[in-house]
Amino acid sequence: MKVSISSLHFKADRKLEDFIREKVTKVSSLFDGVIGSDVTLKLDQSITNGNKIAEIRIQIPGNDLFAKKQAKTFEEAIDSAVDALKKQITRHKEKVKGL
C-alpha cells in the first residue's frame, strides 16, 4: 500500500515521516480493500499551541475514509486521526457485512 505524505509550508523530517507511515500502515491493515492513503500536514497560521493539523485520507473502494485533527504536535494529531479512522473502518466493515 502506498502512503503519500505532503507537508505544507514546511519540510517534515524523516523521523516524523516514519512515524506516520507506521501508524497509517497499521490502521490500513485492519481492512483488506485499502488502495492507498494520503497524509497532509499543515501549520495553522494562528500562534496558539494547537496549531499542527493532520489530515489522513484512506482510499477504499467506494467512498474514501477521512479524518482531520488539530493538536500541539503532529504526533498527537496523527494519533487522534488514526483513532478516528479505526472507528470509521469498523463501521464500514459492519456496513459491508450487513450487520
MOPAC internal coordinates of N, CA, C and O (Angstrom, degrees):
PM7 1SCF
backbone

  N    0.0000 0     0.00 0     0.00 0    0    0    0
  C    1.4418 1     0.00 0     0.00 0    1    0    0
  C    1.5247 1   109.11 1     0.00 0    2    1    0
  O    1.2310 1   121.09 1   -40.79 1    3    2    1
  N    1.3104 1   115.52 1   139.21 1    3    2    1
  C    1.4560 1   121.39 1  -178.06 1    5    3    2
  C    1.5257 1   110.37 1   -92.58 1    6    5    3
  O    1.2310 1   120.62 1   -49.03 1    7    6    5
  N    1.3344 1   116.41 1   130.97 1    7    6    5
  C    1.4612 1   122.49 1   175.91 1    9    7    6
  C    1.5252 1   107.04 1  -114.08 1   10    9    7
  O    1.2310 1   120.81 1   -66.76 1   11   10    9
  N    1.3278 1   116.05 1   113.24 1   11   10    9
  C    1.4587 1   121.80 1   179.76 1   13   11   10
  C    1.5270 1   109.02 1   -99.79 1   14   13   11
  O    1.2310 1   120.50 1   -56.18 1   15   14   13
  N    1.3392 1   116.64 1   123.82 1   15   14   13
  C    1.4635 1   121.26 1  -178.37 1   17   15   14
  C    1.5235 1   108.78 1  -117.20 1   18   17   15
  O    1.2310 1   120.97 1   -52.69 1   19   18   17
  N    1.3292 1   115.75 1   127.31 1   19   18   17
  C    1.4642 1   119.97 1   175.01 1   21   19   18
  C    1.5157 1   108.96 1  -130.53 1   22   21   19
  O    1.2310 1   121.38 1   -40.21 1   23   22   21
  N    1.3126 1   114.97 1   139.79 1   23   22   21
  C    1.4635 1   120.33 1   179.15 1   25   23   22
  C    1.5259 1   107.99 1  -123.05 1   26   25   23
  O    1.2310 1   120.98 1   -50.71 1   27   26   25
  N    1.3288 1   115.74 1   129.29 1   27   26   25
  C    1.4516 1   121.30 1  -176.99 1   29   27   26
  C    1.5229 1   110.07 1   -97.17 1   30   29   27
  O    1.2310 1   120.72 1   -49.16 1   31   30   29
  N    1.3143 1   116.23 1   130.84 1   31   30   29
  C    1.4653 1   124.57 1   175.02 1   33   31   30
  C    1.5239 1   114.03 1    70.34 1   34   33   31
  O    1.2310 1   119.39 1  -166.59 1   35   34   33
  N    1.3348 1   118.77 1    13.41 1   35   34   33
  C    1.4600 1   121.95 1   174.42 1   37   35   34
  C    1.5249 1   108.54 1  -164.45 1   38   37   35
  O    1.2310 1   120.80 1   -10.26 1   39   38   37
  N    1.3277 1   116.08 1   169.74 1   39   38   37
  C    1.4655 1   122.11 1   178.65 1   41   39   38
  C    1.5234 1   108.71 1  -109.67 1   42   41   39
  O    1.2310 1   120.47 1   -60.45 1   43   42   41
  N    1.3305 1   116.72 1   119.55 1   43   42   41
  C    1.4695 1   121.46 1   178.61 1   45   43   42
  C    1.5229 1   109.07 1   -75.23 1   46   45   43
  O    1.2310 1   120.78 1   -42.00 1   47   46   45
  N    1.3295 1   116.11 1   138.00 1   47   46   45
  C    1.4585 1   119.29 1   179.68 1   49   47   46
  C    1.5333 1   110.83 1   -80.42 1   50   49   47
  O    1.2310 1   121.07 1   -12.33 1   51   50   49
  N    1.3083 1   115.57 1   167.67 1   51   50   49
  C    1.4709 1   122.22 1  -175.26 1   53   51   50
  C    1.5314 1   111.82 1   -62.15 1   54   53   51
  O    1.2310 1   120.46 1   141.07 1   55   54   53
  N    1.3248 1   116.72 1   -38.93 1   55   54   53
  C    1.4675 1   121.45 1  -178.88 1   57   55   54
  C    1.5290 1   110.74 1   -61.84 1   58   57   55
  O    1.2310 1   120.22 1   136.99 1   59   58   57
  N    1.3310 1   117.18 1   -43.01 1   59   58   57
  C    1.4619 1   121.63 1   178.99 1   61   59   58
  C    1.5247 1   110.69 1   -65.90 1   62   61   59
  O    1.2310 1   120.16 1   137.68 1   63   62   61
  N    1.3266 1   117.31 1   -42.32 1   63   62   61
  C    1.4647 1   120.78 1   179.06 1   65   63   62
  C    1.5235 1   111.21 1   -63.45 1   66   65   63
  O    1.2310 1   119.95 1   139.25 1   67   66   65
  N    1.3254 1   117.70 1   -40.75 1   67   66   65
  C    1.4663 1   120.75 1   178.01 1   69   67   66
  C    1.5299 1   110.73 1   -64.41 1   70   69   67
  O    1.2310 1   120.22 1   139.09 1   71   70   69
  N    1.3353 1   117.18 1   -40.91 1   71   70   69
  C    1.4614 1   122.51 1   177.71 1   73   71   70
  C    1.5315 1   109.89 1   -60.00 1   74   73   71
  O    1.2310 1   120.54 1   135.02 1   75   74   73
  N    1.3256 1   116.57 1   -44.98 1   75   74   73
  C    1.4698 1   121.51 1  -179.29 1   77   75   74
  C    1.5256 1   110.20 1   -64.03 1   78   77   75
  O    1.2310 1   120.31 1   132.92 1   79   78   77
  N    1.3225 1   117.02 1   -47.08 1   79   78   77
  C    1.4749 1   120.27 1  -179.55 1   81   79   78
  C    1.5276 1   111.21 1   -59.81 1   82   81   79
  O    1.2310 1   120.53 1   138.47 1   83   82   81
  N    1.3181 1   116.59 1   -41.53 1   83   82   81
  C    1.4648 1   120.55 1   179.56 1   85   83   82
  C    1.5293 1   110.92 1   -61.88 1   86   85   83
  O    1.2310 1   120.27 1   131.45 1   87   86   85
  N    1.3279 1   117.09 1   -48.55 1   87   86   85
  C    1.4648 1   121.55 1  -177.61 1   89   87   86
  C    1.5240 1   111.74 1   -65.80 1   90   89   87
  O    1.2310 1   120.32 1   134.44 1   91   90   89
  N    1.3324 1   117.00 1   -45.56 1   91   90   89
  C    1.4613 1   121.00 1  -177.01 1   93   91   90
  C    1.5292 1   110.75 1   -69.08 1   94   93   91
  O    1.2310 1   119.91 1   142.17 1   95   94   93
  N    1.3186 1   117.77 1   -37.83 1   95   94   93
  C    1.4660 1   120.72 1   177.70 1   97   95   94
  C    1.5225 1   110.52 1   -64.56 1   98   97   95
  O    1.2310 1   120.89 1   140.49 1   99   98   97
  N    1.3299 1   115.90 1   -39.51 1   99   98   97
  C    1.4619 1   120.13 1   179.93 1  101   99   98
  C    1.5279 1   111.07 1   -64.60 1  102  101   99
  O    1.2310 1   120.01 1   135.09 1  103  102  101
  N    1.3328 1   117.59 1   -44.91 1  103  102  101
  C    1.4658 1   120.14 1  -179.24 1  105  103  102
  C    1.5388 1   110.58 1   -71.13 1  106  105  103
  O    1.2310 1   120.13 1   148.29 1  107  106  105
  N    1.3143 1   117.35 1   -31.71 1  107  106  105
  C    1.4649 1   120.18 1   179.18 1  109  107  106
  C    1.5216 1   111.77 1   -70.23 1  110  109  107
  O    1.2310 1   120.21 1   154.65 1  111  110  109
  N    1.3243 1   117.20 1   -25.35 1  111  110  109
  C    1.4608 1   119.95 1  -179.53 1  113  111  110
  C    1.5313 1   112.05 1   -71.28 1  114  113  111
  O    1.2310 1   120.15 1   168.80 1  115  114  113
  N    1.3285 1   117.32 1   -11.20 1  115  114  113
  C    1.4662 1   120.68 1   178.87 1  117  115  114
  C    1.5258 1   112.46 1   -73.51 1  118  117  115
  O    1.2310 1   120.47 1   162.57 1  119  118  117
  N    1.3299 1   116.70 1   -17.43 1  119  118  117
  C    1.4610 1   121.11 1  -178.00 1  121  119  118
  C    1.5229 1   108.70 1  -134.19 1  122  121  119
  O    1.2310 1   120.55 1   -50.48 1  123  122  121
  N    1.3362 1   116.55 1   129.52 1  123  122  121
  C    1.4658 1   121.22 1  -174.32 1  125  123  122
  C    1.5233 1   114.38 1   -71.16 1  126  125  123
  O    1.2310 1   119.93 1   152.52 1  127  126  125
  N    1.3373 1   117.74 1   -27.48 1  127  126  125
  C    1.4529 1   120.89 1  -171.94 1  129  127  126
  C    1.5134 1   115.84 1   -87.25 1  130  129  127
  O    1.2310 1   119.50 1  -161.55 1  131  130  129
  N    1.3287 1   118.56 1    18.45 1  131  130  129
  C    1.4629 1   120.75 1  -177.34 1  133  131  130
  C    1.5244 1   109.77 1   -72.58 1  134  133  131
  O    1.2310 1   120.95 1   -51.76 1  135  134  133
  N    1.3319 1   115.78 1   128.24 1  135  134  133
  C    1.4633 1   122.08 1   179.97 1  137  135  134
  C    1.5238 1   110.29 1   -90.03 1  138  137  135
  O    1.2310 1   120.64 1   134.46 1  139  138  137
  N    1.3254 1   116.38 1   -45.54 1  139  138  137
  C    1.4626 1   121.26 1  -178.65 1  141  139  138
  C    1.5157 1   109.26 1  -173.98 1  142  141  139
  O    1.2310 1   120.98 1     1.23 1  143  142  141
  N    1.3157 1   115.74 1  -178.77 1  143  142  141
  C    1.4591 1   119.16 1   178.49 1  145  143  142
  C    1.5214 1   110.33 1  -148.17 1  146  145  143
  O    1.2310 1   121.40 1   -30.67 1  147  146  145
  N    1.3222 1   114.92 1   149.33 1  147  146  145
  C    1.4560 1   122.44 1   177.70 1  149  147  146
  C    1.5204 1   108.44 1  -122.74 1  150  149  147
  O    1.2310 1   120.63 1   -48.99 1  151  150  149
  N    1.3224 1   116.39 1   131.01 1  151  150  149
  C    1.4607 1   121.98 1   177.73 1  153  151  150
  C    1.5216 1   107.41 1  -120.48 1  154  153  151
  O    1.2310 1   120.81 1   -51.99 1  155  154  153
  N    1.3347 1   116.05 1   128.01 1  155  154  153
  C    1.4581 1   121.27 1   177.30 1  157  155  154
  C    1.5179 1   108.94 1  -120.30 1  158  157  155
  O    1.2310 1   120.82 1   -52.33 1  159  158  157
  N    1.3231 1   116.04 1   127.67 1  159  158  157
  C    1.4532 1   122.08 1   177.79 1  161  159  158
  C    1.5186 1   108.98 1  -109.99 1  162  161  159
  O    1.2310 1   120.55 1   -47.68 1  163  162  161
  N    1.3398 1   116.55 1   132.32 1  163  162  161
  C    1.4595 1   121.26 1  -178.33 1  165  163  162
  C    1.5119 1   110.07 1  -132.40 1  166  165  163
  O    1.2310 1   121.13 1   -27.52 1  167  166  165
  N    1.3171 1   115.44 1   152.48 1  167  166  165
  C    1.4602 1   122.00 1   170.65 1  169  167  166
  C    1.5210 1   107.19 1  -106.03 1  170  169  167
  O    1.2310 1   120.55 1   -58.66 1  171  170  169
  N    1.3269 1   116.55 1   121.34 1  171  170  169
  C    1.4546 1   121.24 1   176.91 1  173  171  170
  C    1.5262 1   108.41 1   -69.68 1  174  173  171
  O    1.2310 1   120.21 1   -35.66 1  175  174  173
  N    1.3181 1   117.21 1   144.34 1  175  174  173
  C    1.4511 1   121.09 1  -176.65 1  177  175  174
  C    1.5227 1   113.45 1   -72.26 1  178  177  175
  O    1.2310 1   119.90 1   160.76 1  179  178  177
  N    1.3236 1   117.80 1   -19.24 1  179  178  177
  C    1.4606 1   119.65 1   179.41 1  181  179  178
  C    1.5344 1   109.93 1   -70.05 1  182  181  179
  O    1.2310 1   120.80 1   -20.76 1  183  182  181
  N    1.3063 1   116.07 1   159.24 1  183  182  181
  C    1.4586 1   120.80 1  -175.90 1  185  183  182
  C    1.5274 1   111.03 1   -96.22 1  186  185  183
  O    1.2310 1   119.85 1  -164.39 1  187  186  185
  N    1.3072 1   117.89 1    15.61 1  187  186  185
  C    1.4629 1   120.81 1   179.92 1  189  187  186
  C    1.5198 1   110.61 1   -70.70 1  190  189  187
  O    1.2310 1   120.87 1   -13.22 1  191  190  189
  N    1.3298 1   115.93 1   166.78 1  191  190  189
  C    1.4590 1   120.78 1  -179.44 1  193  191  190
  C    1.5223 1   111.89 1   -66.35 1  194  193  191
  O    1.2310 1   119.96 1   141.18 1  195  194  193
  N    1.3283 1   117.69 1   -38.82 1  195  194  193
  C    1.4603 1   120.70 1  -177.20 1  197  195  194
  C    1.5067 1   112.09 1   -90.83 1  198  197  195
  O    1.2310 1   120.12 1  -118.99 1  199  198  197
  N    1.3309 1   117.37 1    61.01 1  199  198  197
  C    1.4552 1   119.50 1  -175.48 1  201  199  198
  C    1.5337 1   113.19 1  -103.93 1  202  201  199
  O    1.2310 1   119.69 1  -166.54 1  203  202  201
  N    1.3189 1   118.19 1    13.46 1  203  202  201
  C    1.4696 1   121.95 1   178.28 1  205  203  202
  C    1.5212 1   108.79 1  -100.56 1  206  205  203
  O    1.2310 1   120.37 1   -54.78 1  207  206  205
  N    1.3332 1   116.89 1   125.22 1  207  206  205
  C    1.4591 1   122.22 1  -177.26 1  209  207  206
  C    1.5245 1   109.10 1  -118.59 1  210  209  207
  O    1.2310 1   121.20 1   -47.90 1  211  210  209
  N    1.3392 1   115.31 1   132.10 1  211  210  209
  C    1.4617 1   121.60 1   176.50 1  213  211  210
  C    1.5204 1   108.76 1  -122.11 1  214  213  211
  O    1.2310 1   120.90 1   -51.50 1  215  214  213
  N    1.3230 1   115.88 1   128.50 1  215  214  213
  C    1.4682 1   121.86 1   175.94 1  217  215  214
  C    1.5244 1   107.83 1  -119.09 1  218  217  215
  O    1.2310 1   120.93 1   -50.00 1  219  218  217
  N    1.3244 1   115.82 1   130.00 1  219  218  217
  C    1.4671 1   120.75 1   178.93 1  221  219  218
  C    1.5229 1   108.41 1  -125.03 1  222  221  219
  O    1.2310 1   120.64 1   -52.45 1  223  222  221
  N    1.3289 1   116.38 1   127.55 1  223  222  221
  C    1.4642 1   122.44 1   175.37 1  225  223  222
  C    1.5222 1   107.42 1  -120.47 1  226  225  223
  O    1.2310 1   121.11 1   -59.19 1  227  226  225
  N    1.3253 1   115.48 1   120.81 1  227  226  225
  C    1.4675 1   121.17 1   177.28 1  229  227  226
  C    1.5268 1   107.40 1  -104.32 1  230  229  227
  O    1.2310 1   121.31 1   -56.69 1  231  230  229
  N    1.3254 1   115.10 1   123.31 1  231  230  229
  C    1.4571 1   121.24 1  -176.88 1  233  231  230
  C    1.5237 1   109.84 1   -89.53 1  234  233  231
  O    1.2310 1   121.26 1   -60.35 1  235  234  233
  N    1.3341 1   115.20 1   119.65 1  235  234  233
  C    1.4554 1   122.42 1   176.53 1  237  235  234
  C    1.5224 1   107.55 1  -129.92 1  238  237  235
  O    1.2310 1   119.87 1   -19.04 1  239  238  237
  N    1.3184 1   117.86 1   160.96 1  239  238  237
  C    1.4671 1   119.01 1   177.05 1  241  239  238
  C    1.5296 1   110.41 1   -58.48 1  242  241  239
  O    1.2310 1   120.77 1   -47.30 1  243  242  241
  N    1.3139 1   116.13 1   132.70 1  243  242  241
  C    1.4674 1   120.13 1  -176.18 1  245  243  242
  C    1.5148 1   109.08 1    95.33 1  246  245  243
  O    1.2310 1   120.21 1    54.88 1  247  246  245
  N    1.3067 1   117.20 1  -125.12 1  247  246  245
  C    1.4577 1   121.85 1  -179.21 1  249  247  246
  C    1.5271 1   110.98 1   -89.01 1  250  249  247
  O    1.2310 1   120.69 1   -36.09 1  251  250  249
  N    1.3369 1   116.28 1   143.91 1  251  250  249
  C    1.4517 1   120.72 1   175.71 1  253  251  250
  C    1.5199 1   109.74 1   -79.75 1  254  253  251
  O    1.2310 1   120.72 1   -24.82 1  255  254  253
  N    1.3265 1   116.23 1   155.18 1  255  254  253
  C    1.4590 1   122.10 1   174.52 1  257  255  254
  C    1.5293 1   107.57 1   -99.48 1  258  257  255
  O    1.2310 1   120.51 1   -42.58 1  259  258  257
  N    1.3400 1   116.64 1   137.42 1  259  258  257
  C    1.4580 1   120.70 1  -173.87 1  261  259  258
  C    1.5176 1   110.68 1  -138.44 1  262  261  259
  O    1.2310 1   120.76 1   -40.02 1  263  262  261
  N    1.3369 1   116.15 1   139.98 1  263  262  261
  C    1.4669 1   121.48 1   175.17 1  265  263  262
  C    1.5223 1   108.06 1  -142.47 1  266  265  263
  O    1.2310 1   121.09 1   -42.88 1  267  266  265
  N    1.3334 1   115.52 1   137.12 1  267  266  265
  C    1.4617 1   122.30 1   178.08 1  269  267  266
  C    1.5216 1   107.60 1  -130.22 1  270  269  267
  O    1.2310 1   120.62 1   -57.30 1  271  270  269
  N    1.3261 1   116.42 1   122.70 1  271  270  269
  C    1.4591 1   121.29 1  -178.48 1  273  271  270
  C    1.5246 1   110.03 1  -133.00 1  274  273  271
  O    1.2310 1   121.67 1   -28.99 1  275  274  273
  N    1.3405 1   114.42 1   151.01 1  275  274  273
  C    1.4547 1   121.66 1   179.38 1  277  275  274
  C    1.5241 1   108.68 1  -125.11 1  278  277  275
  O    1.2310 1   120.35 1   -43.10 1  279  278  277
  N    1.3418 1   116.93 1   136.90 1  279  278  277
  C    1.4625 1   121.14 1  -177.48 1  281  279  278
  C    1.5257 1   110.15 1  -155.09 1  282  281  279
  O    1.2310 1   121.34 1     2.37 1  283  282  281
  N    1.3364 1   115.04 1  -177.63 1  283  282  281
  C    1.4668 1   121.06 1   179.74 1  285  283  282
  C    1.5292 1   111.83 1   -72.28 1  286  285  283
  O    1.2310 1   120.73 1   145.83 1  287  286  285
  N    1.3392 1   116.21 1   -34.17 1  287  286  285
  C    1.4662 1   121.03 1   178.89 1  289  287  286
  C    1.5204 1   109.25 1  -127.60 1  290  289  287
  O    1.2310 1   121.05 1   -21.18 1  291  290  289
  N    1.3254 1   115.59 1   158.82 1  291  290  289
  C    1.4590 1   119.28 1   177.95 1  293  291  290
  C    1.5227 1   111.14 1   -66.41 1  294  293  291
  O    1.2310 1   120.10 1   147.25 1  295  294  293
  N    1.3330 1   117.42 1   -32.75 1  295  294  293
  C    1.4576 1   120.33 1   179.40 1  297  295  294
  C    1.5268 1   110.79 1   -62.96 1  298  297  295
  O    1.2310 1   120.24 1   136.37 1  299  298  297
  N    1.3401 1   117.14 1   -43.63 1  299  298  297
  C    1.4669 1   120.76 1   177.87 1  301  299  298
  C    1.5229 1   110.91 1   -63.87 1  302  301  299
  O    1.2310 1   120.56 1   137.78 1  303  302  301
  N    1.3265 1   116.53 1   -42.22 1  303  302  301
  C    1.4646 1   120.81 1  -179.99 1  305  303  302
  C    1.5300 1   110.83 1   -63.87 1  306  305  303
  O    1.2310 1   120.22 1   138.49 1  307  306  305
  N    1.3283 1   117.18 1   -41.51 1  307  306  305
  C    1.4680 1   121.41 1   178.23 1  309  307  306
  C    1.5232 1   109.99 1   -64.29 1  310  309  307
  O    1.2310 1   119.90 1   134.50 1  311  310  309
  N    1.3337 1   117.80 1   -45.50 1  311  310  309
  C    1.4677 1   120.97 1   178.77 1  313  311  310
  C    1.5281 1   111.38 1   -58.34 1  314  313  311
  O    1.2310 1   120.11 1   135.45 1  315  314  313
  N    1.3225 1   117.39 1   -44.55 1  315  314  313
  C    1.4668 1   120.88 1   179.64 1  317  315  314
  C    1.5216 1   111.39 1   -64.38 1  318  317  315
  O    1.2310 1   120.66 1   137.25 1  319  318  317
  N    1.3244 1   116.33 1   -42.75 1  319  318  317
  C    1.4583 1   120.25 1   179.97 1  321  319  318
  C    1.5299 1   111.20 1   -65.89 1  322  321  319
  O    1.2310 1   120.34 1   140.97 1  323  322  321
  N    1.3355 1   116.95 1   -39.03 1  323  322  321
  C    1.4662 1   121.02 1   178.37 1  325  323  322
  C    1.5290 1   110.16 1   -64.61 1  326  325  323
  O    1.2310 1   119.96 1   139.00 1  327  326  325
  N    1.3320 1   117.68 1   -41.00 1  327  326  325
  C    1.4670 1   120.63 1   176.76 1  329  327  326
  C    1.5222 1   111.19 1   -60.64 1  330  329  327
  O    1.2310 1   120.34 1   137.64 1  331  330  329
  N    1.3187 1   116.95 1   -42.36 1  331  330  329
  C    1.4644 1   120.83 1   178.38 1  333  331  330
  C    1.5223 1   110.88 1   -64.63 1  334  333  331
  O    1.2310 1   120.40 1   141.10 1  335  334  333
  N    1.3267 1   116.84 1   -38.90 1  335  334  333
  C    1.4626 1   120.28 1   179.53 1  337  335  334
  C    1.5232 1   112.01 1   -68.94 1  338  337  335
  O    1.2310 1   120.11 1   146.43 1  339  338  337
  N    1.3329 1   117.39 1   -33.57 1  339  338  337
  C    1.4678 1   120.25 1   176.11 1  341  339  338
  C    1.5232 1   110.21 1   -59.80 1  342  341  339
  O    1.2310 1   120.57 1   136.44 1  343  342  341
  N    1.3253 1   116.52 1   -43.56 1  343  342  341
  C    1.4653 1   120.86 1   178.31 1  345  343  342
  C    1.5238 1   110.95 1   -64.08 1  346  345  343
  O    1.2310 1   120.49 1   138.51 1  347  346  345
  N    1.3370 1   116.66 1   -41.49 1  347  346  345
  C    1.4639 1   120.03 1   179.19 1  349  347  346
  C    1.5233 1   111.40 1   -64.73 1  350  349  347
  O    1.2310 1   120.33 1   140.07 1  351  350  349
  N    1.3253 1   116.97 1   -39.93 1  351  350  349
  C    1.4718 1   120.54 1   179.10 1  353  351  350
  C    1.5176 1   109.99 1   -64.48 1  354  353  351
  O    1.2310 1   120.29 1   137.80 1  355  354  353
  N    1.3303 1   117.05 1   -42.20 1  355  354  353
  C    1.4687 1   120.72 1   178.59 1  357  355  354
  C    1.5216 1   110.13 1   -60.39 1  358  357  355
  O    1.2310 1   120.26 1   133.81 1  359  358  357
  N    1.3302 1   117.10 1   -46.19 1  359  358  357
  C    1.4711 1   120.36 1   179.18 1  361  359  358
  C    1.5239 1   111.06 1   -63.61 1  362  361  359
  O    1.2310 1   120.36 1   139.78 1  363  362  361
  N    1.3275 1   116.92 1   -40.22 1  363  362  361
  C    1.4582 1   120.67 1  -179.35 1  365  363  362
  C    1.5323 1   111.16 1   -65.38 1  366  365  363
  O    1.2310 1   120.43 1   138.30 1  367  366  365
  N    1.3376 1   116.79 1   -41.70 1  367  366  365
  C    1.4555 1   120.24 1   178.78 1  369  367  366
  C    1.5280 1   111.42 1   -63.59 1  370  369  367
  O    1.2310 1   120.41 1   139.95 1  371  370  369
  N    1.3404 1   116.82 1   -40.05 1  371  370  369
  C    1.4654 1   120.39 1   177.46 1  373  371  370
  C    1.5199 1   110.92 1   -65.20 1  374  373  371
  O    1.2310 1   120.57 1   140.66 1  375  374  373
  N    1.3164 1   116.52 1   -39.34 1  375  374  373
  C    1.4542 1   121.43 1  -179.86 1  377  375  374
  C    1.5384 1   110.39 1   -65.04 1  378  377  375
  O    1.2310 1   120.92 1   138.37 1  379  378  377
  N    1.3397 1   115.84 1   -41.63 1  379  378  377
  C    1.4648 1   120.49 1  -179.49 1  381  379  378
  C    1.5322 1   110.33 1   -66.57 1  382  381  379
  O    1.2310 1   120.66 1   141.73 1  383  382  381
  N    1.3265 1   116.35 1   -38.27 1  383  382  381
  C    1.4729 1   119.97 1   179.99 1  385  383  382
  C    1.5241 1   112.08 1   -76.23 1  386  385  383
  O    1.2310 1   120.77 1   166.20 1  387  386  385
  N    1.3233 1   116.13 1   -13.80 1  387  386  385
  C    1.4752 1   119.26 1   178.59 1  389  387  386
  C    1.5060 1   113.97 1    82.85 1  390  389  387
  O    1.2310 1   120.06 1  -153.99 1  391  390  389
  N    1.3260 1   117.50 1    26.01 1  391  390  389
  C    1.4654 1   120.81 1   179.82 1  393  391  390
  C    1.5108 1   111.71 1   -85.02 1  394  393  391
  O    1.2310 1   120.10 1   180.00 1  395  394  393

